[in-house]
């Protein structure tokens, strides 16, 4: 009986020893891993240290300890500004992300619109208009363009008057009359025949219109010359 109890105690002691040995083995593996990690870190730190020495050796003539401290203090003073800058960068990144989706749709619409304009012949038309500008540039000098600029107001006023409805109507009537003219003078016109034509109502109206036109034109020229003379006199008195 005593032998059996002794055997049980020995088995119990062996179990505990096995547990202790397993725990010691785990502790040994853990120490070995920590030692390996320490060795790796030491090698990395040594490489970083040696590399830093080499890099600093290249810039030590341009860098002082005071400069580094000044930069560090400046960074500390501008922590809030740097934080705002990073926030703005994040907002800009979000905006670029959202705008990318919008711009993709806009690009597709733009390409479709350009394709439509190309099929309608707009680009071919623009290509041909380039020849018009080439002819203008080669046909006129810089002085001509300068003179055009000096008289652009007069030119625009003339075009404005020509494009008035009553003027366009009169020009259109004159063109229609010209198209219907079929006058061919084959015989000598006598003075008597001219006098007879002058007595015709339509001839009288035409002559009266021509006279009124020439009278008005002469009056405008006279007024223009008077204005120019007055301007010259004023300019001369001012210079004096």
Backbone bond lengths (Angstrom), bond angles and torsions (degrees), N, CA, C in turn:
res aa  C-N    CA-C-N  psi(-1)  N-CA   C-N-CA  omega(-1)  CA-C   N-CA-C  phi
1 X - - - 1.460 - - 1.525 111.39 -
2 X 1.269 115.03 -42.74 1.458 120.09 179.59 1.524 111.86 -65.96
3 X 1.344 116.50 -36.11 1.472 120.67 177.49 1.513 111.73 -64.12
4 X 1.315 115.07 -38.63 1.483 118.67 -179.89 1.518 110.70 -65.84
5 X 1.326 116.62 -42.37 1.468 119.04 178.96 1.512 111.21 -65.33
6 X 1.339 114.17 -37.81 1.462 117.68 178.62 1.522 111.59 -64.50
7 X 1.358 114.21 -38.57 1.472 118.63 178.19 1.532 111.57 -64.01
8 X 1.301 116.81 -39.25 1.464 120.88 178.97 1.525 111.65 -65.11
9 X 1.314 114.91 -40.14 1.464 118.97 178.94 1.526 111.46 -64.85
10 X 1.349 113.49 -40.65 1.476 116.70 178.23 1.535 111.69 -63.21
11 X 1.332 115.85 -40.30 1.473 119.24 178.80 1.534 110.32 -63.26
12 X 1.378 112.74 -40.39 1.476 115.94 179.75 1.532 111.80 -64.60
13 X 1.327 114.12 -38.53 1.473 118.57 178.96 1.522 110.50 -66.95
14 X 1.339 116.30 -39.15 1.486 119.78 178.08 1.530 111.80 -62.09
15 X 1.346 116.00 -40.31 1.467 119.18 179.13 1.533 110.31 -62.31
16 X 1.320 115.42 -44.09 1.459 118.44 -179.85 1.527 111.69 -64.90
17 X 1.359 114.31 -39.42 1.470 117.97 177.75 1.526 110.81 -62.79
18 X 1.362 116.27 -39.62 1.472 119.09 178.27 1.524 110.89 -61.78
19 X 1.349 115.24 -41.60 1.482 118.11 178.95 1.522 110.35 -63.61
20 X 1.352 115.08 -41.50 1.468 118.65 -179.90 1.532 110.85 -65.21
21 X 1.332 116.03 -40.81 1.465 119.52 179.20 1.530 111.81 -64.36
22 X 1.350 115.78 -40.19 1.488 118.63 177.43 1.533 110.54 -62.44
23 X 1.353 114.88 -41.72 1.464 117.96 179.48 1.530 111.41 -65.45
24 X 1.349 115.58 -38.33 1.473 118.76 178.33 1.526 110.01 -65.62
25 X 1.348 116.64 -38.06 1.469 119.97 178.99 1.530 111.12 -65.16
26 X 1.331 115.81 -41.01 1.478 118.63 177.60 1.530 111.22 -63.16
27 X 1.350 115.05 -40.94 1.459 118.47 178.55 1.523 110.80 -64.67
28 X 1.307 117.03 -35.80 1.476 120.56 179.17 1.529 110.27 -67.21
29 X 1.358 116.78 -43.90 1.465 119.67 179.17 1.533 110.29 -63.46
30 X 1.344 115.06 -39.79 1.456 118.85 -179.95 1.531 110.82 -63.51
31 X 1.331 116.17 -43.89 1.467 119.75 178.32 1.526 110.94 -62.91
32 X 1.367 115.39 -38.93 1.456 118.75 179.39 1.540 111.20 -65.12
33 X 1.328 116.37 -42.46 1.466 120.05 178.10 1.535 111.24 -62.73
34 X 1.331 115.27 -43.37 1.468 118.31 178.88 1.526 110.94 -63.89
35 X 1.335 115.63 -37.24 1.460 118.72 178.53 1.540 110.45 -66.31
36 X 1.375 116.04 -42.24 1.476 119.23 177.47 1.528 110.86 -61.63
37 X 1.358 115.36 -42.92 1.464 118.80 178.83 1.519 110.96 -62.98
38 X 1.342 115.92 -40.96 1.463 120.07 179.02 1.520 111.05 -62.53
39 X 1.359 115.08 -41.97 1.477 118.41 179.21 1.530 111.17 -64.24
40 X 1.349 115.97 -41.46 1.468 118.80 179.03 1.518 111.02 -63.33
41 X 1.350 115.69 -45.22 1.453 119.11 179.88 1.520 111.51 -62.92
42 X 1.308 116.16 -37.30 1.461 119.16 179.22 1.521 110.74 -65.24
43 X 1.330 115.92 -40.62 1.481 118.66 178.59 1.531 110.65 -64.71
44 X 1.358 115.32 -43.09 1.472 118.45 179.56 1.519 110.37 -64.94
45 X 1.345 116.21 -43.58 1.460 119.19 179.96 1.518 111.42 -63.64
46 X 1.345 115.28 -36.82 1.460 119.04 178.58 1.529 111.07 -65.39
47 X 1.368 115.51 -42.07 1.468 119.23 177.96 1.528 110.92 -63.90
48 X 1.352 115.43 -42.24 1.469 118.87 179.42 1.518 110.45 -64.03
49 X 1.318 115.45 -40.54 1.471 119.60 -179.62 1.526 110.87 -64.28
50 X 1.347 115.83 -46.36 1.465 119.06 -179.28 1.531 110.88 -65.78
51 X 1.344 115.76 -40.82 1.474 119.11 178.64 1.522 110.86 -64.26
52 X 1.338 116.37 -40.96 1.467 119.77 178.95 1.515 111.08 -63.30
53 X 1.351 114.98 -39.08 1.459 117.86 177.62 1.524 111.60 -61.57
54 X 1.358 115.25 -43.27 1.471 118.35 179.01 1.519 111.46 -63.56
55 X 1.351 115.75 -43.83 1.463 118.94 -178.38 1.524 111.28 -66.66
56 X 1.335 116.08 -43.07 1.463 119.05 -179.94 1.521 111.48 -67.66
57 X 1.347 115.86 -28.67 1.455 119.18 177.96 1.533 110.85 -61.53
58 X 1.372 116.11 -30.54 1.466 120.40 -178.39 1.531 112.45 -77.84
59 X 1.359 115.68 -24.07 1.470 117.85 -174.57 1.520 112.38 -117.43
60 X 1.340 117.60 5.66 1.457 117.50 -173.85 1.534 112.26 -66.07
61 X 1.381 115.82 -24.68 1.470 117.84 177.26 1.518 112.55 -72.29
62 X 1.356 116.31 -20.50 1.471 119.90 -176.83 1.532 112.62 -106.64
63 X 1.308 116.82 -2.03 1.460 119.61 -174.17 1.517 109.81 -130.05
64 X 1.356 114.29 135.02 1.457 120.27 177.71 1.524 108.94 -121.93
65 X 1.313 114.58 157.91 1.469 119.40 179.88 1.524 111.07 -60.42
66 X 1.314 115.56 -36.46 1.457 119.10 178.97 1.512 112.77 -63.49
67 X 1.356 115.41 -33.19 1.466 118.75 178.09 1.510 110.62 -65.75
68 X 1.318 116.52 -42.32 1.468 119.50 179.68 1.522 110.50 -63.81
69 X 1.310 117.07 -42.45 1.457 119.76 178.76 1.526 111.06 -65.40
70 X 1.350 115.67 -37.98 1.472 119.01 177.67 1.530 110.08 -63.17
71 X 1.351 116.23 -43.00 1.467 119.75 178.78 1.523 110.54 -64.07
72 X 1.327 116.42 -41.43 1.462 119.73 -179.74 1.529 110.95 -63.55
73 X 1.336 117.21 -43.77 1.465 120.67 178.53 1.524 110.98 -63.71
74 X 1.337 114.95 -39.74 1.469 118.81 179.70 1.521 111.23 -64.11
75 X 1.329 116.18 -39.13 1.469 119.88 176.79 1.525 110.28 -63.11
76 X 1.321 116.14 -41.75 1.465 119.24 179.90 1.525 111.54 -65.11
77 X 1.362 116.30 -38.46 1.465 119.00 179.84 1.520 112.17 -68.92
78 X 1.329 116.56 -25.20 1.471 120.53 -175.47 1.519 111.76 -110.00
79 X 1.307 116.56 28.15 1.469 119.13 178.27 1.522 110.56 -61.85
80 X 1.348 116.45 -42.67 1.470 119.23 -179.73 1.524 111.20 -65.35
81 X 1.352 116.26 -41.09 1.471 119.12 179.15 1.522 111.02 -65.25
82 X 1.342 116.08 -39.97 1.464 119.08 178.47 1.526 110.81 -65.56
83 X 1.331 115.97 -37.11 1.463 118.89 177.87 1.529 110.85 -63.93
84 X 1.366 115.78 -43.93 1.473 119.06 177.05 1.521 111.50 -62.96
85 X 1.367 115.76 -37.90 1.459 119.31 179.16 1.524 110.83 -63.64
86 X 1.320 116.63 -42.77 1.463 119.28 178.38 1.525 110.92 -64.78
87 X 1.355 116.12 -37.53 1.465 118.62 177.79 1.525 110.75 -64.46
88 X 1.338 116.53 -40.45 1.467 119.34 177.63 1.523 111.29 -64.57
89 X 1.340 115.91 -38.31 1.463 119.00 177.54 1.523 111.12 -63.97
90 X 1.329 115.19 -38.87 1.464 118.10 177.87 1.525 111.00 -65.92
91 X 1.363 115.80 -41.47 1.467 118.74 177.48 1.526 110.77 -63.83
92 X 1.358 115.54 -39.21 1.460 119.44 178.84 1.518 110.94 -65.08
93 X 1.322 116.08 -38.07 1.468 119.36 177.72 1.523 110.86 -64.89
94 X 1.356 116.55 -41.61 1.469 119.39 177.86 1.527 110.68 -65.19
95 X 1.359 115.76 -40.36 1.472 118.85 178.94 1.525 110.80 -63.34
96 X 1.361 115.71 -42.43 1.473 119.13 179.45 1.517 110.98 -63.37
97 X 1.338 115.48 -36.05 1.469 119.25 178.67 1.520 110.91 -65.87
98 X 1.370 116.41 -46.20 1.468 119.72 179.29 1.528 111.19 -68.00
99 X 1.352 115.98 -41.01 1.467 119.17 -178.87 1.520 111.07 -67.18
100 X 1.343 116.33 -28.78 1.463 119.06 178.16 1.512 111.21 -61.37
101 X 1.339 116.19 -40.14 1.465 119.70 179.15 1.533 110.28 -67.22
102 X 1.369 115.35 -41.35 1.474 118.64 -179.65 1.527 110.97 -68.49
103 X 1.368 114.87 -43.83 1.469 118.19 -177.59 1.520 111.66 -64.91
104 X 1.337 116.82 -28.88 1.468 119.29 177.98 1.525 110.17 -62.64
105 X 1.364 115.68 -43.92 1.459 119.15 177.10 1.515 111.96 -66.67
106 X 1.350 116.39 -39.41 1.464 120.03 178.91 1.529 110.78 -65.07
107 X 1.330 116.99 -37.65 1.466 120.12 179.56 1.522 110.71 -64.71
108 X 1.329 115.82 -41.36 1.475 119.20 179.10 1.528 110.02 -63.80
109 X 1.358 116.49 -44.15 1.476 119.51 178.37 1.526 111.07 -62.52
110 X 1.365 116.02 -40.81 1.462 119.77 -179.87 1.524 111.33 -64.11
111 X 1.336 116.46 -42.74 1.459 119.83 179.05 1.528 111.01 -63.45
112 X 1.341 116.56 -40.71 1.467 119.71 178.32 1.533 110.71 -64.25
113 X 1.379 115.75 -39.79 1.463 119.19 179.81 1.522 111.06 -66.62
114 X 1.356 116.72 -41.42 1.464 119.96 178.48 1.517 111.05 -64.50
115 X 1.351 115.85 -38.23 1.467 118.86 177.99 1.522 110.49 -64.95
116 X 1.342 116.94 -38.70 1.464 120.46 178.07 1.532 111.26 -64.48
117 X 1.356 116.00 -43.33 1.472 119.85 178.90 1.512 111.22 -64.83
118 X 1.354 116.24 -36.61 1.465 119.59 178.76 1.521 111.09 -66.09
119 X 1.341 116.50 -41.16 1.464 119.57 179.40 1.527 111.84 -67.69
120 X 1.343 117.40 -29.70 1.470 120.24 177.63 1.532 112.87 -79.91
121 X 1.335 116.80 -11.09 1.463 119.82 175.61 1.509 115.20 94.13
122 X 1.340 117.24 14.80 1.464 119.71 -178.86 1.535 111.57 -63.72
123 X 1.339 116.47 -42.62 1.464 119.12 -176.77 1.529 111.29 -68.58
124 X 1.341 117.25 -37.34 1.462 119.86 175.68 1.523 110.85 -64.18
125 X 1.360 115.54 -37.98 1.461 120.06 177.43 1.533 111.17 -63.55
126 X 1.333 116.33 -44.40 1.466 120.16 179.00 1.518 111.11 -64.21
127 X 1.338 116.21 -36.89 1.464 119.71 178.84 1.527 110.80 -62.43
128 X 1.345 116.53 -39.41 1.464 119.95 179.24 1.532 111.67 -71.64
129 X 1.364 116.34 -34.07 1.470 118.50 178.83 1.528 111.72 -65.01
130 X 1.348 115.86 -22.80 1.463 118.24 176.90 1.525 110.80 -61.50
131 X 1.334 116.88 -34.46 1.465 120.77 178.02 1.532 110.47 -64.49
132 X 1.360 115.63 -35.28 1.467 118.72 178.67 1.525 110.36 -62.41
133 X 1.342 115.52 -46.34 1.468 118.90 179.18 1.533 111.16 -65.72
134 X 1.342 116.73 -34.92 1.466 118.92 176.69 1.523 110.99 -62.25
135 X 1.328 116.74 -42.64 1.465 120.49 179.06 1.530 111.13 -65.57
136 X 1.349 116.54 -38.58 1.473 119.19 178.87 1.519 110.46 -64.80
137 X 1.343 116.71 -44.90 1.461 120.54 -177.83 1.520 111.77 -64.56
138 X 1.346 116.37 -38.70 1.458 119.57 -178.28 1.526 112.82 -81.09
139 X 1.342 117.69 -16.06 1.467 120.53 -177.28 1.520 112.96 -95.99
140 X 1.334 118.00 -18.35 1.460 120.86 -177.69 1.521 109.80 -122.18
141 X 1.332 114.14 152.66 1.458 120.07 178.63 1.526 110.44 -98.42
142 X 1.327 115.38 174.86 1.460 119.97 177.68 1.532 110.61 -64.64
143 X 1.347 116.57 -35.42 1.466 119.33 178.37 1.525 111.03 -65.68
144 X 1.347 116.47 -36.52 1.466 119.25 176.89 1.524 111.07 -62.04
145 X 1.326 115.61 -42.89 1.475 119.27 179.50 1.524 110.39 -65.60
146 X 1.357 115.69 -37.80 1.468 119.20 178.45 1.524 110.57 -64.48
147 X 1.354 116.38 -42.71 1.462 120.04 177.65 1.522 110.83 -63.80
148 X 1.341 116.39 -36.70 1.464 119.98 176.89 1.519 110.66 -62.67
149 X 1.328 116.15 -41.29 1.464 119.38 178.20 1.516 112.59 -65.34
150 X 1.348 116.68 -37.03 1.461 119.57 179.56 1.521 112.10 -68.08
151 X 1.336 116.66 -28.81 1.470 120.29 -176.33 1.522 112.49 -110.16
152 X 1.323 116.66 16.96 1.462 118.92 -174.97 1.521 112.14 -64.56
153 X 1.370 116.61 -32.86 1.469 119.42 -179.76 1.523 110.08 -66.72
154 X 1.344 116.09 -43.65 1.468 119.37 178.71 1.526 111.10 -63.51
155 X 1.323 115.53 -41.38 1.472 119.82 179.48 1.524 110.65 -62.76
156 X 1.334 116.48 -44.03 1.463 119.52 -178.93 1.525 110.82 -66.76
157 X 1.346 117.36 -37.64 1.462 119.43 177.29 1.523 111.06 -65.02
158 X 1.356 115.74 -38.67 1.469 119.24 177.38 1.517 110.95 -63.44
159 X 1.339 115.98 -45.08 1.468 119.49 178.66 1.524 110.49 -63.49
160 X 1.353 115.65 -38.68 1.469 119.32 178.47 1.524 111.31 -61.28
161 X 1.350 116.39 -43.31 1.458 119.40 179.22 1.521 111.66 -67.56
162 X 1.333 115.73 -38.45 1.466 118.88 -179.74 1.519 112.33 -67.13
163 X 1.314 116.79 -27.20 1.471 119.60 -177.00 1.518 112.83 -94.87
164 X 1.355 117.46 9.02 1.464 119.59 175.45 1.531 108.89 -70.44
165 X 1.318 117.88 148.03 1.484 120.30 -175.49 1.524 113.39 -56.97
166 X 1.361 117.69 -41.91 1.462 118.48 -177.77 1.526 111.53 -67.26
167 X 1.382 116.58 -37.20 1.452 119.80 178.27 1.529 110.95 -68.14
168 X 1.321 116.61 -42.55 1.467 119.23 178.12 1.520 110.63 -63.65
169 X 1.325 116.97 -38.01 1.467 120.60 178.32 1.535 110.57 -64.29
170 X 1.366 116.85 -42.16 1.471 120.18 179.87 1.525 110.99 -66.01
171 X 1.345 116.50 -42.92 1.465 119.41 178.98 1.516 110.98 -64.32
172 X 1.326 116.07 -39.89 1.460 119.85 179.41 1.530 110.71 -63.63
173 X 1.366 116.83 -40.71 1.464 119.60 177.53 1.529 110.98 -64.41
174 X 1.356 116.04 -40.43 1.463 118.87 179.77 1.525 111.29 -63.49
175 X 1.344 115.84 -39.92 1.470 118.96 178.49 1.523 111.22 -66.20
176 X 1.333 115.92 -39.24 1.468 118.32 178.76 1.521 111.07 -64.13
177 X 1.365 115.71 -39.80 1.469 118.96 178.12 1.522 110.31 -65.45
178 X 1.340 116.18 -41.28 1.463 119.90 -179.66 1.530 111.45 -62.43
179 X 1.334 116.51 -37.69 1.460 119.73 179.53 1.525 111.40 -65.79
180 X 1.350 115.51 -32.01 1.462 119.51 -176.55 1.523 112.81 -87.23
181 X 1.347 116.15 -8.40 1.462 118.85 -178.90 1.523 110.59 -68.06
182 X 1.262 114.62 130.10 1.469 120.14 176.48 1.532 107.90 -137.32
183 X 1.331 114.69 60.33 1.466 120.42 -174.36 1.520 109.11 -100.10
184 X 1.257 115.89 127.71 1.467 120.94 176.98 1.535 107.84 -137.39
185 X 1.305 116.27 114.81 1.465 121.70 -177.39 1.526 108.20 -96.54
186 X 1.307 116.24 108.25 1.469 120.76 -177.33 1.536 112.08 -105.12
187 X 1.337 117.92 -21.22 1.456 120.45 -176.57 1.524 110.31 -114.25
188 X 1.308 116.26 161.15 1.453 120.48 177.02 1.529 110.18 -67.77
189 X 1.341 113.92 137.30 1.467 119.38 -178.49 1.529 107.60 -94.80
190 X 1.317 115.68 122.62 1.462 119.59 179.68 1.522 110.23 -82.82
191 X 1.334 114.62 161.48 1.465 120.53 178.02 1.515 110.68 -62.01
192 X 1.346 115.29 -37.69 1.461 118.81 -179.91 1.515 111.63 -63.15
193 X 1.336 115.56 -39.04 1.463 118.95 -179.78 1.536 111.01 -68.57
194 X 1.348 114.61 -35.77 1.457 117.71 176.36 1.508 112.36 -64.02
195 X 1.356 114.63 -40.51 1.472 119.44 178.50 1.515 110.08 -63.12
196 X 1.338 115.80 -39.43 1.468 119.03 178.19 1.530 111.02 -64.01
197 X 1.329 114.91 -39.46 1.468 117.82 179.19 1.527 111.40 -66.84
198 X 1.360 114.86 -34.06 1.466 117.94 179.09 1.520 111.35 -67.37
199 X 1.297 115.94 -24.46 1.459 119.76 -179.95 1.522 112.33 -82.41
200 X 1.335 116.52 -6.29 1.470 120.12 -179.69 1.529 109.32 -74.81
201 X 1.315 119.53 137.44 1.491 121.90 -177.91 1.522 113.60 -56.18
202 X 1.328 118.17 -42.82 1.465 120.06 -178.51 1.525 110.58 -65.63
203 X 1.362 115.80 -37.44 1.461 119.41 178.26 1.519 111.10 -65.70
204 X 1.352 115.61 -39.63 1.462 119.63 178.19 1.523 110.91 -61.94
205 X 1.341 115.78 -43.54 1.472 119.24 179.35 1.524 111.29 -62.79
206 X 1.332 114.31 -40.43 1.469 117.94 -178.54 1.520 110.98 -67.03
207 X 1.339 115.81 -43.70 1.461 119.31 178.98 1.514 111.23 -64.87
208 X 1.334 116.59 -39.71 1.465 119.26 179.29 1.526 110.55 -64.28
209 X 1.329 115.45 -42.10 1.474 119.19 178.77 1.525 110.63 -62.44
210 X 1.365 115.93 -42.06 1.468 119.49 -179.71 1.518 110.69 -65.07
211 X 1.319 116.38 -40.11 1.460 119.76 179.99 1.520 111.37 -65.99
212 X 1.334 116.51 -43.99 1.466 119.80 178.12 1.518 111.47 -62.56
213 X 1.330 115.68 -38.15 1.468 119.65 179.19 1.516 110.99 -64.74
214 X 1.363 116.00 -46.61 1.468 119.70 179.47 1.521 111.46 -65.88
215 X 1.356 116.17 -35.07 1.461 119.94 179.06 1.531 110.45 -65.12
216 X 1.323 115.36 -45.14 1.466 119.27 -179.79 1.515 110.68 -65.88
217 X 1.334 116.69 -39.46 1.460 120.04 -179.91 1.521 110.78 -64.72
218 X 1.337 115.94 -40.11 1.462 119.96 178.53 1.524 110.99 -65.35
219 X 1.345 116.32 -38.52 1.465 119.71 179.04 1.519 111.04 -65.78
220 X 1.326 116.08 -40.53 1.469 119.15 179.14 1.517 110.46 -64.52
221 X 1.327 117.17 -41.86 1.465 120.08 179.70 1.523 111.14 -64.16
222 X 1.377 114.86 -39.89 1.469 118.43 179.60 1.514 110.69 -63.88
223 X 1.354 116.92 -43.13 1.465 120.64 178.82 1.516 110.71 -64.51
224 X 1.340 116.45 -39.57 1.468 119.68 -179.65 1.505 111.22 -65.02
225 X 1.336 117.39 -41.01 1.462 119.92 178.71 1.522 111.08 -65.96
226 X 1.365 115.99 -38.64 1.462 119.12 178.80 1.516 110.75 -63.44
227 X 1.327 116.20 -42.38 1.466 119.78 179.68 1.514 110.47 -63.90
228 X 1.360 116.25 -41.52 1.460 118.92 179.28 1.525 111.41 -63.51
229 X 1.363 116.10 -40.26 1.464 119.44 178.94 1.515 110.41 -64.04
230 X 1.351 117.29 -42.01 1.462 120.29 179.30 1.524 110.51 -64.46
231 X 1.319 116.53 -40.19 1.467 119.04 179.14 1.512 110.94 -64.12
232 X 1.371 116.34 -39.81 1.451 119.31 178.60 1.520 111.11 -64.12
233 X 1.383 115.80 -41.68 1.467 119.17 179.81 1.520 110.77 -63.18
234 X 1.360 116.22 -44.33 1.470 120.48 179.49 1.511 109.97 -62.36
235 X 1.338 116.16 -41.65 1.466 119.54 -179.18 1.517 110.88 -65.11
236 X 1.365 116.36 -39.03 1.471 120.15 179.49 1.519 111.04 -65.98
237 X 1.365 116.83 -43.31 1.456 120.49 178.94 1.518 111.19 -64.82
238 X 1.312 116.88 -37.72 1.462 120.21 179.13 1.516 111.15 -65.42
239 X 1.343 116.68 -40.42 1.474 119.66 179.70 1.521 111.53 -66.29
240 X 1.377 114.26 -35.29 1.457 116.74 177.84 1.519 110.36 -65.18
